[in-house]
Amino acid sequence: MIVHGLEEENTIKNRIMKKQLFTNLFAFITILFSTVATAQPGWNWCEPVDKSKERYALFSDNVKAAEYEKAKTALDELLNECEKLHVSLYQNGVKVYKGLVDVTTDATLKKQYQEKALELYDKRIEHFGNEDKVLNRKAFDAYKYQKGDQSKYGELLKTFDRTFELNGNKVFDNNIVAYFDVVRRYQLVNKDLTEKEILERYATITEIIDEKSKTANDSKKGRLNRNLDTIDKMLIKLVDLNCDKVTEIYGEKLRETKDLKLAKNIFKLMLNGKCTSNPLALEAASIIGEHEPNPALYKFMAQKAAGEKDYTKSVELYEKAAEISEDNLKKSEIFLSIAKIKANLGQKRSSRDYARKALSSDPSNSESYKLIGDLYMNSFDDCKKGVSKVEDRAIFIAAYNMYAKAGSSTGKINAKAQFPSIDEIFSEGYKEGQTLSTGCWIGESVKLERRPSN
């Protein structure tokens, strides 16, 4: 009986101990979850925490419902009491004031809301960093709100300068034209930017457009090109882009540094100012070509070399352009340009070789056929043997065939007028329609035809 009583007593004690253990464990878990909830990552709840959470929840619901006036009241309270609460407080805060700007008709109140929205961007940077990303967003809102207020132009220019400095190629597309329009507006009012300072900002913008275009699809490339056209038009109104001025500002620096970015900027300015005949344009193009081979650039340099009568250099540059060109039509044009140089130098066989390369790239290049026809027409004195008039005049039939492929009526008429006469054909024992070889460097086989009778 005593033993049995002791066992029962121990059982009761164990139950009490287990119950107490579960009670303590539950209390610990409750405290743990309460602590975790209070210390959520990125959240800095103010005391009392429950009230702070309730107020933010109400604020968030009002933002989602676009109840901006109600959201503003909760926002102002949170900013006053708990300004480091969370980055979303500022993200949603900007939405609130931008929403109020859109629905407010009172001009004074609208301006206050605009300034408050921009202020929240700055406060967000102050408390949570990420200046580059935040300024990228702030810049265009600042442009929309302040572009009509001349007193804000200095502040606006600083905002855009800093935005582009921090973001580089990651700057938002809608900030590109806005930036240079800010430069334009600022200069028209204040007139204290030097032409060099304006051109440096222009260089920054156009370089970013170039970099963005490299990875853009056709639609985006089109937009970026239109942006560049707009900026170029603004630049011309701000800076007198004459050749001498560009050379004066940048010439010496380019020769000293050989800097690629500077070379690109100079080349664009030269193109905009129609200064491509200026020696500095060619210097800039050469530096760009060394770093970033480009068919259009090599073609430009080849044309300039030809203009200077440096035909060896010109052909060399055209060859480089053809080598890296992926466009068969453009490649055909390049080969035809070389063919014309060779023709002017009297190198007829080489000229025809390049004309044939042009046709290989683009069989519809009729100008190449015409050039070969001209080469044949101008080879009579070089090729005639003086033994047979029929054989000597076979080259005119070859020329006619080329003009026919080129669709040149004038060429055909002129060539046919030089065919052998019917008397010459019969007197030399030939028959119309038989095959003849032109011989000489031409080496064509043609069917004998007579020239029209007068």
Secondary structure, DSSP 8 states (H G I E B T S, - for coil): -HHHHHHHHHHHHHHHHHHHHHHHHHHHHHHHHHHHHHT-TT----SSHHHHHHHHHHHHHHHHTT-HHHHHHHHHHHHHH-TTS-HHHHHHHHHHHHHHHHH---HHHHHHHHHHHHHHHHHHHHHH--HHHHHHHHHHHHHHHHTT-GGGHHHHHHHHHHHHHHHGGGS-GGGHHHHHHHHHHHHHHH----HHHHHHHHHHHHHHHHHHHHT--HHHHHHHHHHHHHHHHHHHHHS---HHHHHHHHHHHHHHH--HHHHHHHHHHHHHTT-TTSHHHHHHHHHHHHHS--HHHHHHHHHHHHHTT-HHHHHHHHHHHHHH---HHHHHHHHHHHHHHHHHTT-HHHHHHHHHHHHHH-TT-HHHHHHHHHHHHTTHHHH--SS-HHHHTHHHHHHHHHHHHHT-HHHHHHHHTTS--HHHHHHTT--TT-EEE--TTT--EEE-------
